[in-house]
Amino acid sequence: SKRTMAATKSAKEQKYDRQLRLWGDHGQEELENAHVCLINSTASGTEILKNLVLPGIGAFTIVDGHKVSGEDVGNNFFLNNNSIGRNRAQAATELLQELNTDVSERCDSSSYSYTFISKHTFQYKDFYLIFMIVLQSNIKLGSVLWNANVPFLVCRTYGLVGYMRLVVKEHTVIESHPDNALEDLRLDQPFAELKSHIQSYDLEGMGKKDHGHTPWIIIVAKYLEKWFSEHNFQLPKNYKEKEAFKQLIRQGILKNEKGTPEVEENFEEAIKNVNTALNPTKISSGVDDLFNGEQCNDITSQTPAFWVMTRAVREFVQNDGGGNLPVRGSIPDMIADSEKFINLQNVYREKAMQDASVVSKHVESLLQSVGKVCKNAAFLRVVRCRSLAEEYSVETVNKDAIMCTKMLLSLSSMVLYLMLRSVDRFYQQHSRYPGVYNYQVEEDISKLKLCVNSLLQEYGLNVSVKDDYIHEFCRYGAAEPHTVASFLGGSAAQEAIKLITRQFVPFNNTFVYNAMSQTTATFQL
């Protein structure tokens, strides 16, 4: 029973049951071994850590020299009235740690500044990921972390706008978990063991019971052989041909004494799965690009394991796989008796193990990881972000990403990005954000408009920003509403978990949340 099963689980498995179903034991282990750093424990920052502490991040460090103010208490659930006047890092750390006592914590009451990153107390290489909840002085830190290959996630809540910028030189993903991934059945190009297994079935000569319990994969394969013989070994390609193939399968359903077709669920299942079962076996363009990339060609003693294994898979494709990737080794659940299903499952599973063994000969020192790479070879992904220095430089700014939305700028999240850049320019000129003092809102509107126009002119951007946006950002007064901070905290923590577990694919590279319209957008800037 479910109750008995729950009792046999360890306390850890029960505590993290739902997330283990998402990223598995190995993903959880990566999470528990990770140490992240948060710079500035604002509402957004503590919301990010909350969503990492609860699933069991190994450790976190908060760097924040600010004293807790009444404004902080008003929008941050991890501060209270008793925190006012205390160091914000210390106060937030205490309440965050209560969420999960398995998590180690540390705080640094230093104020972040340009000189801070060179302090001996801030060993950035000790961290897997660094969050920064501010945009001022982030370029220098971004450059240091870029050179050290430490992922950097800049996050911000500004009024009704949420913003994230991921800065990572190269992030490789083996288990990308794509949506609606097709099964790897190889029915158009069956390997020898599968072909022999298919031929062991005689649908016309078997009894009624066996006929109704034959796995649908075998049914499709048997009728595909007949189709090939009549259609010059070409798969059914278009709608008309696939419908004809389905009809061919329907003709194989047993009939009763009156000539009426019996109810055979396995045949109906075969007909239902024709479209996906007949998907041609091929290598996707994304994986092919990885095979042809410089990192896959130039293997040295310093090459990361991901690229060594990817090269090994490429050599398998070229030398052993007949142009195909290693067999994935899994099949979907289906209507069939247990013996027939297990026998079929073992055919795929054993072939997958053989393929992994062949690949492992190229990278025997990485044998433990090879099986995982082979299984997910079709879903390998690499994310390469541009550096902050490139984004902010007049010479290397990605004008195309901005100009492509020119016609829809008034409706696009891109204008919000431009406004965030403009309020930072305002800060550089006036040492405060626009509208932070109510009596200066009207005066700040004209000042902010100058900042917007100078930014557009400096970068040679032939776009215009409506005055409504300028007025709105002045009215924000750099406020950090908790509702927006909470959404951003969940989004940022989700991306952090992708990076730490190396599962699922993180965004690349700029994310903007518009709380006014409840929409999100990503741009490669």
Sequence and secondary structure as in RCSB ss.txt:
>XXXX:A:sequence
SKRTMAATKSAKEQKYDRQLRLWGDHGQEELENAHVCLINSTASGTEILKNLVLPGIGAFTIVDGHKVSGEDVGN
NFFLNNNSIGRNRAQAATELLQELNTDVSERCDSSSYSYTFISKHTFQYKDFYLIFMIVLQSNIKLGSVLWNANV
PFLVCRTYGLVGYMRLVVKEHTVIESHPDNALEDLRLDQPFAELKSHIQSYDLEGMGKKDHGHTPWIIIVAKYLE
KWFSEHNFQLPKNYKEKEAFKQLIRQGILKNEKGTPEVEENFEEAIKNVNTALNPTKISSGVDDLFNGEQCNDIT
SQTPAFWVMTRAVREFVQNDGGGNLPVRGSIPDMIADSEKFINLQNVYREKAMQDASVVSKHVESLLQSVGKVCK
NAAFLRVVRCRSLAEEYSVETVNKDAIMCTKMLLSLSSMVLYLMLRSVDRFYQQHSRYPGVYNYQVEEDISKLKL
CVNSLLQEYGLNVSVKDDYIHEFCRYGAAEPHTVASFLGGSAAQEAIKLITRQFVPFNNTFVYNAMSQTTATFQL
>XXXX:A:secstr
 HHHHHHHS HHHHHTHHHHHHHHHHHHHHHHT EEEEES SHHHHHHHHHHHTTT SEEEEE   B  HHHHHH
 TT  GGGTTSBHHHHHHHHHHTT TTSEEEEE     TTGGGSTT  GGG SEEEES  TTHHHHHHHHHHHT 
 EEEEEEETTEEEEEEE S EEESB   TT      SSS  HHHHHHHHT  TTTS HHHHTTS HHHHHHHHHH
HHHHHTTT    SHHHHHHHHHHHHTTS B TTS B   HHHHHHHHTHHHHT      HHHHHHHTSHHHHS  
TTS HHHHHHHHHHHHHHHTSTTS          SS HHHHHHHHHHHHHHHHHHHHHHHTT GGGHHHHHHHHH
TGGG EEE    HHHHH TTT  HHHHHTTGGGGGGSTHHHHHHHHHHHHHHHHHSS TTSSGGGHHHHHHHHHH
HHHHHHHHTT      HHHHHHHHHHTT   HHHHHHHHHHHHHHHHHHHHTBS    SEEEEETTTTEEEEE  
